[in-house]
Amino acid sequence: MTEEDSPIIDFYPLKFEIDMNGKKMAWQGVALLPFIDESRLLAAMSLHYDKLNEEEKRRNKWGNDVIFAADGHPIYPFYEQQYGKRKSQEVRVLEFPSLKPI
């Protein structure tokens, strides 16, 4: 990403402007960064995918969504109706079909 011969080095500028838009502190502003060309980024990264370990490859895939709601939360009755009430303190993992990236 930051090597001088990187094909995507322009996506990661060392210096960039901050749009303050009436804000007083720099951390409140919006960093004005270049738009990233997805096809260029994916092409540059595809050369390095085989160097990733299994954990890194797993993190790059779609995972399962998990929703937590305490029984006192207003949304709890909806989830209880959809999925049933837990009979004990055991953790229940709901499997959802995995989503594939578009």
Biopython code that builds the backbone (N, CA, C, O; Angstrom):
import numpy as np
from Bio.PDB.StructureBuilder import StructureBuilder

atoms = [
    (1, "MET", "N", (0.816, -1.201, 0.000)),
    (1, "MET", "CA", (0.000, 0.000, 0.000)),
    (1, "MET", "C", (0.857, 1.261, 0.000)),
    (1, "MET", "O", (0.557, 2.227, -0.702)),
    (2, "THR", "N", (1.905, 1.242, 0.778)),
    (2, "THR", "CA", (2.680, 2.468, 0.923)),
    (2, "THR", "C", (4.046, 2.406, 0.245)),
    (2, "THR", "O", (4.803, 3.375, 0.294)),
    (3, "GLU", "N", (4.369, 1.282, -0.385)),
    (3, "GLU", "CA", (5.648, 1.206, -1.099)),
    (3, "GLU", "C", (5.565, 2.075, -2.344)),
    (3, "GLU", "O", (4.507, 2.185, -2.963)),
    (4, "GLU", "N", (6.669, 2.685, -2.705)),
    (4, "GLU", "CA", (6.677, 3.616, -3.828)),
    (4, "GLU", "C", (6.237, 2.976, -5.143)),
    (4, "GLU", "O", (5.671, 3.656, -5.999)),
    (5, "ASP", "N", (6.490, 1.677, -5.317)),
    (5, "ASP", "CA", (6.113, 1.018, -6.564)),
    (5, "ASP", "C", (4.732, 0.350, -6.492)),
    (5, "ASP", "O", (4.355, -0.386, -7.403)),
    (6, "SER", "N", (3.981, 0.602, -5.421)),
    (6, "SER", "CA", (2.645, 0.023, -5.266)),
    (6, "SER", "C", (1.708, 0.597, -6.328)),
    (6, "SER", "O", (1.712, 1.805, -6.565)),
    (7, "PRO", "N", (0.902, -0.258, -6.971)),
    (7, "PRO", "CA", (-0.027, 0.253, -7.982)),
    (7, "PRO", "C", (-1.209, 1.022, -7.384)),
    (7, "PRO", "O", (-1.983, 1.639, -8.115)),
    (8, "ILE", "N", (-1.346, 0.985, -6.065)),
    (8, "ILE", "CA", (-2.471, 1.682, -5.414)),
    (8, "ILE", "C", (-2.002, 2.709, -4.392)),
    (8, "ILE", "O", (-2.772, 3.102, -3.515)),
    (9, "ILE", "N", (-0.766, 3.141, -4.491)),
    (9, "ILE", "CA", (-0.222, 4.097, -3.511)),
    (9, "ILE", "C", (-1.027, 5.399, -3.482)),
    (9, "ILE", "O", (-1.100, 6.063, -2.448)),
    (10, "ASP", "N", (-1.634, 5.761, -4.621)),
    (10, "ASP", "CA", (-2.404, 7.007, -4.664)),
    (10, "ASP", "C", (-3.679, 6.932, -3.825)),
    (10, "ASP", "O", (-4.279, 7.970, -3.543)),
    (11, "PHE", "N", (-4.111, 5.732, -3.416)),
    (11, "PHE", "CA", (-5.278, 5.595, -2.550)),
    (11, "PHE", "C", (-4.954, 5.959, -1.104)),
    (11, "PHE", "O", (-5.864, 6.178, -0.304)),
    (12, "TYR", "N", (-3.672, 6.026, -0.764)),
    (12, "TYR", "CA", (-3.227, 6.239, 0.610)),
    (12, "TYR", "C", (-2.292, 7.441, 0.706)),
    (12, "TYR", "O", (-1.097, 7.270, 0.949)),
    (13, "PRO", "N", (-2.811, 8.650, 0.520)),
    (13, "PRO", "CA", (-1.945, 9.831, 0.561)),
    (13, "PRO", "C", (-1.404, 10.090, 1.970)),
    (13, "PRO", "O", (-2.099, 9.875, 2.964)),
    (14, "LEU", "N", (-0.168, 10.549, 2.037)),
    (14, "LEU", "CA", (0.415, 10.893, 3.330)),
    (14, "LEU", "C", (-0.104, 12.240, 3.817)),
    (14, "LEU", "O", (-0.193, 12.486, 5.020)),
    (15, "LYS", "N", (-0.446, 13.112, 2.866)),
    (15, "LYS", "CA", (-0.996, 14.422, 3.212)),
    (15, "LYS", "C", (-2.329, 14.585, 2.504)),
    (15, "LYS", "O", (-2.473, 14.222, 1.337)),
    (16, "PHE", "N", (-3.299, 15.131, 3.217)),
    (16, "PHE", "CA", (-4.622, 15.348, 2.642)),
    (16, "PHE", "C", (-5.280, 16.515, 3.366)),
    (16, "PHE", "O", (-4.913, 16.854, 4.491)),
    (17, "GLU", "N", (-6.251, 17.118, 2.705)),
    (17, "GLU", "CA", (-6.970, 18.245, 3.287)),
    (17, "GLU", "C", (-8.075, 17.741, 4.211)),
    (17, "GLU", "O", (-8.559, 16.617, 4.076)),
    (18, "ILE", "N", (-8.457, 18.595, 5.145)),
    (18, "ILE", "CA", (-9.576, 18.302, 6.043)),
    (18, "ILE", "C", (-10.614, 19.403, 5.854)),
    (18, "ILE", "O", (-10.318, 20.586, 6.022)),
    (19, "ASP", "N", (-11.823, 19.002, 5.505)),
    (19, "ASP", "CA", (-12.924, 19.943, 5.328)),
    (19, "ASP", "C", (-13.494, 20.253, 6.707)),
    (19, "ASP", "O", (-14.121, 19.401, 7.337)),
    (20, "MET", "N", (-13.269, 21.475, 7.168)),
    (20, "MET", "CA", (-13.704, 21.856, 8.509)),
    (20, "MET", "C", (-15.186, 22.223, 8.556)),
    (20, "MET", "O", (-15.828, 22.019, 9.585)),
    (21, "ASN", "N", (-15.738, 22.753, 7.483)),
    (21, "ASN", "CA", (-17.164, 23.070, 7.385)),
    (21, "ASN", "C", (-17.730, 23.644, 8.682)),
    (21, "ASN", "O", (-18.741, 23.161, 9.191)),
    (22, "GLY", "N", (-17.073, 24.679, 9.214)),
    (22, "GLY", "CA", (-17.544, 25.354, 10.414)),
    (22, "GLY", "C", (-17.086, 24.725, 11.717)),
    (22, "GLY", "O", (-17.422, 25.226, 12.790)),
    (23, "LYS", "N", (-16.339, 23.657, 11.652)),
    (23, "LYS", "CA", (-15.851, 22.997, 12.870)),
    (23, "LYS", "C", (-14.597, 23.706, 13.350)),
    (23, "LYS", "O", (-13.909, 24.361, 12.567)),
    (24, "LYS", "N", (-14.300, 23.574, 14.636)),
    (24, "LYS", "CA", (-13.150, 24.261, 15.203)),
    (24, "LYS", "C", (-11.944, 23.344, 15.391)),
    (24, "LYS", "O", (-10.802, 23.800, 15.326)),
    (25, "MET", "N", (-12.189, 22.067, 15.623)),
    (25, "MET", "CA", (-11.102, 21.129, 15.884)),
    (25, "MET", "C", (-10.916, 20.209, 14.679)),
    (25, "MET", "O", (-11.891, 19.795, 14.052)),
    (26, "ALA", "N", (-9.666, 19.894, 14.359)),
    (26, "ALA", "CA", (-9.371, 19.084, 13.178)),
    (26, "ALA", "C", (-10.061, 17.722, 13.231)),
    (26, "ALA", "O", (-10.492, 17.216, 12.194)),
    (27, "TRP", "N", (-10.176, 17.122, 14.408)),
    (27, "TRP", "CA", (-10.794, 15.805, 14.505)),
    (27, "TRP", "C", (-12.290, 15.837, 14.202)),
    (27, "TRP", "O", (-12.905, 14.791, 13.991)),
    (28, "GLN", "N", (-12.876, 17.035, 14.182)),
    (28, "GLN", "CA", (-14.297, 17.156, 13.852)),
    (28, "GLN", "C", (-14.526, 17.265, 12.355)),
    (28, "GLN", "O", (-15.647, 17.079, 11.882)),
    (29, "GLY", "N", (-13.476, 17.563, 11.608)),
    (29, "GLY", "CA", (-13.589, 17.740, 10.167)),
    (29, "GLY", "C", (-13.685, 16.415, 9.430)),
    (29, "GLY", "O", (-13.605, 15.342, 10.026)),
    (30, "VAL", "N", (-13.856, 16.516, 8.121)),
    (30, "VAL", "CA", (-13.961, 15.343, 7.262)),
    (30, "VAL", "C", (-12.694, 15.265, 6.418)),
    (30, "VAL", "O", (-12.336, 16.216, 5.724)),
    (31, "ALA", "N", (-12.019, 14.116, 6.487)),
    (31, "ALA", "CA", (-10.809, 13.920, 5.691)),
    (31, "ALA", "C", (-11.197, 13.803, 4.222)),
    (31, "ALA", "O", (-12.058, 13.001, 3.862)),
    (32, "LEU", "N", (-10.558, 14.604, 3.381)),
    (32, "LEU", "CA", (-10.830, 14.568, 1.940)),
    (32, "LEU", "C", (-9.831, 13.624, 1.291)),
    (32, "LEU", "O", (-8.715, 14.013, 0.945)),
    (33, "LEU", "N", (-10.253, 12.377, 1.134)),
    (33, "LEU", "CA", (-9.400, 11.331, 0.583)),
    (33, "LEU", "C", (-9.857, 10.987, -0.827)),
    (33, "LEU", "O", (-11.019, 11.201, -1.173)),
    (34, "PRO", "N", (-8.956, 10.459, -1.640)),
    (34, "PRO", "CA", (-9.348, 10.104, -3.004)),
    (34, "PRO", "C", (-10.327, 8.934, -3.009)),
    (34, "PRO", "O", (-10.309, 8.088, -2.115)),
    (35, "PHE", "N", (-11.173, 8.902, -4.023)),
    (35, "PHE", "CA", (-12.072, 7.759, -4.179)),
    (35, "PHE", "C", (-11.244, 6.553, -4.591)),
    (35, "PHE", "O", (-10.270, 6.682, -5.333)),
    (36, "ILE", "N", (-11.631, 5.391, -4.113)),
    (36, "ILE", "CA", (-10.896, 4.169, -4.418)),
    (36, "ILE", "C", (-11.587, 3.450, -5.568)),
    (36, "ILE", "O", (-12.786, 3.176, -5.516)),
    (37, "ASP", "N", (-10.821, 3.151, -6.595)),
    (37, "ASP", "CA", (-11.314, 2.387, -7.736)),
    (37, "ASP", "C", (-11.290, 0.913, -7.337)),
    (37, "ASP", "O", (-10.223, 0.312, -7.210)),
    (38, "GLU", "N", (-12.467, 0.345, -7.142)),
    (38, "GLU", "CA", (-12.583, -1.021, -6.625)),
    (38, "GLU", "C", (-11.852, -2.038, -7.496)),
    (38, "GLU", "O", (-11.161, -2.915, -6.977)),
    (39, "SER", "N", (-11.997, -1.928, -8.797)),
    (39, "SER", "CA", (-11.356, -2.915, -9.675)),
    (39, "SER", "C", (-9.832, -2.834, -9.576)),
    (39, "SER", "O", (-9.158, -3.863, -9.602)),
    (40, "ARG", "N", (-9.292, -1.637, -9.465)),
    (40, "ARG", "CA", (-7.835, -1.500, -9.293)),
    (40, "ARG", "C", (-7.377, -2.074, -7.970)),
    (40, "ARG", "O", (-6.351, -2.750, -7.903)),
    (41, "LEU", "N", (-8.142, -1.806, -6.906)),
    (41, "LEU", "CA", (-7.792, -2.307, -5.585)),
    (41, "LEU", "C", (-7.821, -3.839, -5.555)),
    (41, "LEU", "O", (-6.889, -4.475, -5.062)),
    (42, "LEU", "N", (-8.897, -4.422, -6.085)),
    (42, "LEU", "CA", (-9.011, -5.877, -6.088)),
    (42, "LEU", "C", (-7.934, -6.531, -6.949)),
    (42, "LEU", "O", (-7.408, -7.585, -6.594)),
    (43, "ALA", "N", (-7.606, -5.909, -8.078)),
    (43, "ALA", "CA", (-6.553, -6.453, -8.942)),
    (43, "ALA", "C", (-5.203, -6.418, -8.229)),
    (43, "ALA", "O", (-4.426, -7.368, -8.319)),
    (44, "ALA", "N", (-4.925, -5.329, -7.525)),
    (44, "ALA", "CA", (-3.647, -5.213, -6.812)),
    (44, "ALA", "C", (-3.583, -6.204, -5.657)),
    (44, "ALA", "O", (-2.525, -6.775, -5.394)),
    (45, "MET", "N", (-4.687, -6.412, -4.973)),
    (45, "MET", "CA", (-4.703, -7.310, -3.824)),
    (45, "MET", "C", (-4.711, -8.779, -4.234)),
    (45, "MET", "O", (-4.225, -9.625, -3.484)),
    (46, "SER", "N", (-5.249, -9.098, -5.403)),
    (46, "SER", "CA", (-5.339, -10.495, -5.832)),
    (46, "SER", "C", (-3.963, -11.152, -5.931)),
    (46, "SER", "O", (-3.841, -12.369, -5.798)),
    (47, "LEU", "N", (-2.944, -10.352, -6.163)),
    (47, "LEU", "CA", (-1.581, -10.890, -6.253)),
    (47, "LEU", "C", (-1.066, -11.359, -4.896)),
    (47, "LEU", "O", (-0.087, -12.102, -4.832)),
    (48, "HIS", "N", (-1.708, -10.938, -3.818)),
    (48, "HIS", "CA", (-1.207, -11.215, -2.470)),
    (48, "HIS", "C", (-2.104, -12.143, -1.648)),
    (48, "HIS", "O", (-1.742, -12.503, -0.528)),
    (49, "TYR", "N", (-3.258, -12.535, -2.175)),
    (49, "TYR", "CA", (-4.178, -13.383, -1.412)),
    (49, "TYR", "C", (-3.548, -14.698, -0.993)),
    (49, "TYR", "O", (-3.814, -15.184, 0.106)),
    (50, "ASP", "N", (-2.720, -15.282, -1.842)),
    (50, "ASP", "CA", (-2.121, -16.575, -1.503)),
    (50, "ASP", "C", (-1.123, -16.474, -0.345)),
    (50, "ASP", "O", (-0.709, -17.498, 0.199)),
    (51, "LYS", "N", (-0.735, -15.263, 0.036)),
    (51, "LYS", "CA", (0.195, -15.062, 1.146)),
    (51, "LYS", "C", (-0.528, -14.974, 2.498)),
    (51, "LYS", "O", (0.114, -14.966, 3.549)),
    (52, "LEU", "N", (-1.856, -14.909, 2.463)),
    (52, "LEU", "CA", (-2.625, -14.788, 3.703)),
    (52, "LEU", "C", (-2.687, -16.126, 4.423)),
    (52, "LEU", "O", (-2.759, -17.178, 3.788)),
    (53, "ASN", "N", (-2.659, -16.083, 5.774)),
    (53, "ASN", "CA", (-2.846, -17.317, 6.525)),
    (53, "ASN", "C", (-4.343, -17.609, 6.612)),
    (53, "ASN", "O", (-5.161, -16.793, 6.186)),
    (54, "GLU", "N", (-4.703, -18.772, 7.165)),
    (54, "GLU", "CA", (-6.105, -19.204, 7.202)),
    (54, "GLU", "C", (-6.997, -18.238, 7.979)),
    (54, "GLU", "O", (-8.134, -17.992, 7.577)),
    (55, "GLU", "N", (-6.497, -17.690, 9.082)),
    (55, "GLU", "CA", (-7.283, -16.741, 9.870)),
    (55, "GLU", "C", (-7.558, -15.471, 9.073)),
    (55, "GLU", "O", (-8.669, -14.941, 9.118)),
    (56, "GLU", "N", (-6.569, -14.982, 8.352)),
    (56, "GLU", "CA", (-6.761, -13.785, 7.532)),
    (56, "GLU", "C", (-7.745, -14.056, 6.401)),
    (56, "GLU", "O", (-8.561, -13.195, 6.074)),
    (57, "LYS", "N", (-7.678, -15.230, 5.806)),
    (57, "LYS", "CA", (-8.628, -15.587, 4.748)),
    (57, "LYS", "C", (-10.044, -15.669, 5.306)),
    (57, "LYS", "O", (-10.991, -15.229, 4.654)),
    (58, "ARG", "N", (-10.200, -16.230, 6.513)),
    (58, "ARG", "CA", (-11.515, -16.320, 7.138)),
    (58, "ARG", "C", (-12.098, -14.934, 7.398)),
    (58, "ARG", "O", (-13.292, -14.712, 7.199)),
    (59, "ARG", "N", (-11.252, -14.000, 7.844)),
    (59, "ARG", "CA", (-11.727, -12.636, 8.118)),
    (59, "ARG", "C", (-12.142, -11.909, 6.851)),
    (59, "ARG", "O", (-12.908, -10.948, 6.922)),
    (60, "ASN", "N", (-11.662, -12.337, 5.703)),
    (60, "ASN", "CA", (-12.003, -11.692, 4.435)),
    (60, "ASN", "C", (-13.275, -12.253, 3.810)),
    (60, "ASN", "O", (-13.646, -11.845, 2.710)),
    (61, "LYS", "N", (-13.949, -13.180, 4.486)),
    (61, "LYS", "CA", (-15.177, -13.774, 3.959)),
    (61, "LYS", "C", (-16.371, -13.257, 4.741)),
    (61, "LYS", "O", (-16.241, -12.768, 5.864)),
    (62, "TRP", "N", (-17.542, -13.377, 4.117)),
    (62, "TRP", "CA", (-18.769, -13.021, 4.802)),
    (62, "TRP", "C", (-18.967, -13.969, 5.973)),
    (62, "TRP", "O", (-18.730, -15.171, 5.851)),
    (63, "GLY", "N", (-19.396, -13.439, 7.096)),
    (63, "GLY", "CA", (-19.648, -14.253, 8.278)),
    (63, "GLY", "C", (-21.131, -14.288, 8.595)),
    (63, "GLY", "O", (-21.960, -13.879, 7.782)),
    (64, "ASN", "N", (-21.458, -14.775, 9.774)),
    (64, "ASN", "CA", (-22.847, -14.837, 10.227)),
    (64, "ASN", "C", (-23.180, -13.589, 11.029)),
    (64, "ASN", "O", (-22.346, -13.070, 11.771)),
    (65, "ASP", "N", (-24.405, -13.120, 10.871)),
    (65, "ASP", "CA", (-24.884, -11.998, 11.666)),
    (65, "ASP", "C", (-25.356, -12.515, 13.010)),
    (65, "ASP", "O", (-25.947, -13.591, 13.090)),
    (66, "VAL", "N", (-25.101, -11.762, 14.061)),
    (66, "VAL", "CA", (-25.537, -12.130, 15.396)),
    (66, "VAL", "C", (-26.267, -10.937, 15.989)),
    (66, "VAL", "O", (-25.789, -9.805, 15.927)),
    (67, "ILE", "N", (-27.428, -11.208, 16.564)),
    (67, "ILE", "CA", (-28.212, -10.144, 17.197)),
    (67, "ILE", "C", (-28.381, -10.504, 18.668)),
    (67, "ILE", "O", (-28.813, -11.609, 18.996)),
    (68, "PHE", "N", (-28.041, -9.572, 19.552)),
    (68, "PHE", "CA", (-28.226, -9.754, 20.981)),
    (68, "PHE", "C", (-29.299, -8.779, 21.451)),
    (68, "PHE", "O", (-29.265, -7.598, 21.105)),
    (69, "ALA", "N", (-30.240, -9.268, 22.229)),
    (69, "ALA", "CA", (-31.267, -8.397, 22.807)),
    (69, "ALA", "C", (-31.618, -8.936, 24.193)),
    (69, "ALA", "O", (-31.980, -10.104, 24.336)),
    (70, "ALA", "N", (-31.512, -8.089, 25.204)),
    (70, "ALA", "CA", (-31.884, -8.487, 26.564)),
    (70, "ALA", "C", (-33.399, -8.630, 26.634)),
    (70, "ALA", "O", (-34.124, -7.981, 25.879)),
    (71, "ASP", "N", (-33.878, -9.483, 27.545)),
    (71, "ASP", "CA", (-35.322, -9.709, 27.625)),
    (71, "ASP", "C", (-36.095, -8.467, 28.064)),
    (71, "ASP", "O", (-37.318, -8.425, 27.923)),
    (72, "GLY", "N", (-35.410, -7.461, 28.590)),
    (72, "GLY", "CA", (-36.077, -6.214, 28.958)),
    (72, "GLY", "C", (-36.118, -5.185, 27.834)),
    (72, "GLY", "O", (-36.726, -4.126, 27.990)),
    (73, "HIS", "N", (-35.487, -5.478, 26.717)),
    (73, "HIS", "CA", (-35.436, -4.531, 25.597)),
    (73, "HIS", "C", (-36.745, -4.579, 24.807)),
    (73, "HIS", "O", (-37.337, -5.649, 24.665)),
    (74, "PRO", "N", (-37.205, -3.432, 24.292)),
    (74, "PRO", "CA", (-38.475, -3.403, 23.545)),
    (74, "PRO", "C", (-38.507, -4.339, 22.324)),
    (74, "PRO", "O", (-39.585, -4.782, 21.927)),
    (75, "ILE", "N", (-37.378, -4.638, 21.739)),
    (75, "ILE", "CA", (-37.358, -5.505, 20.557)),
    (75, "ILE", "C", (-37.433, -6.982, 20.920)),
    (75, "ILE", "O", (-37.700, -7.814, 20.053)),
    (76, "TYR", "N", (-37.201, -7.324, 22.198)),
    (76, "TYR", "CA", (-37.152, -8.728, 22.618)),
    (76, "TYR", "C", (-38.416, -9.515, 22.269)),
    (76, "TYR", "O", (-38.296, -10.629, 21.760)),
    (77, "PRO", "N", (-39.638, -8.986, 22.520)),
    (77, "PRO", "CA", (-40.840, -9.763, 22.173)),
    (77, "PRO", "C", (-40.896, -10.148, 20.694)),
    (77, "PRO", "O", (-41.365, -11.233, 20.352)),
    (78, "PHE", "N", (-40.426, -9.276, 19.832)),
    (78, "PHE", "CA", (-40.398, -9.594, 18.401)),
    (78, "PHE", "C", (-39.501, -10.789, 18.138)),
    (78, "PHE", "O", (-39.893, -11.719, 17.434)),
    (79, "TYR", "N", (-38.286, -10.769, 18.704)),
    (79, "TYR", "CA", (-37.358, -11.882, 18.494)),
    (79, "TYR", "C", (-37.869, -13.157, 19.153)),
    (79, "TYR", "O", (-37.689, -14.250, 18.617)),
    (80, "GLU", "N", (-38.498, -13.022, 20.301)),
    (80, "GLU", "CA", (-39.049, -14.191, 20.978)),
    (80, "GLU", "C", (-40.127, -14.832, 20.111)),
    (80, "GLU", "O", (-40.210, -16.057, 20.016)),
    (81, "GLN", "N", (-40.943, -14.006, 19.485)),
    (81, "GLN", "CA", (-41.987, -14.503, 18.605)),
    (81, "GLN", "C", (-41.385, -15.190, 17.376)),
    (81, "GLN", "O", (-41.872, -16.233, 16.939)),
    (82, "GLN", "N", (-40.338, -14.607, 16.833)),
    (82, "GLN", "CA", (-39.715, -15.154, 15.627)),
    (82, "GLN", "C", (-38.962, -16.450, 15.888)),
    (82, "GLN", "O", (-39.045, -17.393, 15.101)),
    (83, "TYR", "N", (-38.223, -16.494, 16.999)),
    (83, "TYR", "CA", (-37.281, -17.586, 17.216)),
    (83, "TYR", "C", (-37.587, -18.438, 18.445)),
    (83, "TYR", "O", (-36.926, -19.453, 18.663)),
    (84, "GLY", "N", (-38.569, -18.051, 19.247)),
    (84, "GLY", "CA", (-38.911, -18.817, 20.432)),
    (84, "GLY", "C", (-38.112, -18.375, 21.644)),
    (84, "GLY", "O", (-37.033, -17.797, 21.512)),
    (85, "LYS", "N", (-38.644, -18.647, 22.815)),
    (85, "LYS", "CA", (-37.978, -18.258, 24.055)),
    (85, "LYS", "C", (-36.942, -19.311, 24.428)),
    (85, "LYS", "O", (-37.182, -20.512, 24.304)),
    (86, "ARG", "N", (-35.809, -18.846, 24.879)),
    (86, "ARG", "CA", (-34.746, -19.742, 25.317)),
    (86, "ARG", "C", (-35.187, -20.424, 26.609)),
    (86, "ARG", "O", (-35.638, -19.753, 27.537)),
    (87, "LYS", "N", (-35.065, -21.713, 26.676)),
    (87, "LYS", "CA", (-35.534, -22.477, 27.837)),
    (87, "LYS", "C", (-34.539, -22.472, 28.992)),
    (87, "LYS", "O", (-34.922, -22.700, 30.139)),
    (88, "SER", "N", (-33.283, -22.216, 28.704)),
    (88, "SER", "CA", (-32.274, -22.220, 29.762)),
    (88, "SER", "C", (-31.273, -21.104, 29.489)),
    (88, "SER", "O", (-31.480, -20.278, 28.599)),
    (89, "GLN", "N", (-30.218, -21.084, 30.239)),
    (89, "GLN", "CA", (-29.188, -20.057, 30.060)),
    (89, "GLN", "C", (-28.186, -20.417, 28.972)),
    (89, "GLN", "O", (-27.238, -19.671, 28.726)),
    (90, "GLU", "N", (-28.392, -21.563, 28.317)),
    (90, "GLU", "CA", (-27.451, -21.943, 27.269)),
    (90, "GLU", "C", (-27.522, -20.967, 26.105)),
    (90, "GLU", "O", (-28.575, -20.396, 25.820)),
    (91, "VAL", "N", (-26.419, -20.788, 25.455)),
    (91, "VAL", "CA", (-26.343, -19.898, 24.303)),
    (91, "VAL", "C", (-26.879, -20.640, 23.098)),
    (91, "VAL", "O", (-26.493, -21.780, 22.838)),
    (92, "ARG", "N", (-27.755, -20.005, 22.373)),
    (92, "ARG", "CA", (-28.332, -20.619, 21.186)),
    (92, "ARG", "C", (-27.805, -19.886, 19.963)),
    (92, "ARG", "O", (-27.985, -18.675, 19.836)),
    (93, "VAL", "N", (-27.164, -20.603, 19.076)),
    (93, "VAL", "CA", (-26.617, -20.004, 17.861)),
    (93, "VAL", "C", (-27.583, -20.284, 16.734)),
    (93, "VAL", "O", (-27.903, -21.437, 16.448)),
    (94, "LEU", "N", (-28.045, -19.225, 16.095)),
    (94, "LEU", "CA", (-28.941, -19.367, 14.957)),
    (94, "LEU", "C", (-28.111, -19.343, 13.688)),
    (94, "LEU", "O", (-27.319, -18.426, 13.470)),
    (95, "GLU", "N", (-28.292, -20.336, 12.867)),
    (95, "GLU", "CA", (-27.554, -20.393, 11.610)),
    (95, "GLU", "C", (-28.393, -19.732, 10.521)),
    (95, "GLU", "O", (-29.564, -20.065, 10.338)),
    (96, "PHE", "N", (-27.799, -18.819, 9.820)),
    (96, "PHE", "CA", (-28.444, -18.171, 8.703)),
    (96, "PHE", "C", (-27.716, -18.586, 7.439)),
    (96, "PHE", "O", (-26.523, -18.886, 7.491)),
    (97, "PRO", "N", (-28.390, -18.611, 6.323)),
    (97, "PRO", "CA", (-27.680, -18.940, 5.077)),
    (97, "PRO", "C", (-26.576, -17.905, 4.858)),
    (97, "PRO", "O", (-26.780, -16.708, 5.060)),
    (98, "SER", "N", (-25.427, -18.379, 4.449)),
    (98, "SER", "CA", (-24.334, -17.438, 4.224)),
    (98, "SER", "C", (-24.632, -16.591, 2.999)),
    (98, "SER", "O", (-25.172, -17.071, 2.002)),
    (99, "LEU", "N", (-24.271, -15.335, 3.098)),
    (99, "LEU", "CA", (-24.456, -14.412, 1.993)),
    (99, "LEU", "C", (-23.215, -14.391, 1.133)),
    (99, "LEU", "O", (-22.096, -14.478, 1.636)),
    (100, "LYS", "N", (-23.411, -14.280, -0.129)),
    (100, "LYS", "CA", (-22.276, -14.196, -1.036)),
    (100, "LYS", "C", (-22.114, -12.755, -1.468)),
    (100, "LYS", "O", (-23.102, -12.064, -1.717)),
    (101, "PRO", "N", (-20.865, -12.290, -1.559)),
    (101, "PRO", "CA", (-20.656, -10.909, -1.993)),
    (101, "PRO", "C", (-21.179, -10.685, -3.408)),
    (101, "PRO", "O", (-21.181, -11.596, -4.236)),
    (102, "ILE", "N", (-21.606, -9.500, -3.659)),
    (102, "ILE", "CA", (-22.125, -9.148, -4.984)),
    (102, "ILE", "C", (-20.984, -8.879, -5.924)),
    (102, "ILE", "O", (-21.208, -8.565, -7.094)),
]
sb = StructureBuilder()
sb.init_structure("model")
sb.init_model(0)
sb.init_chain("A")
sb.init_seg("    ")
for serial, (resi, resn, name, xyz) in enumerate(atoms, 1):
    if name == "N":
        sb.init_residue(resn, " ", resi, " ")
    sb.init_atom(name, np.array(xyz, "f"), 0.0, 1.0, " ", f" {name:<3s}", serial, name[0])
structure = sb.get_structure()
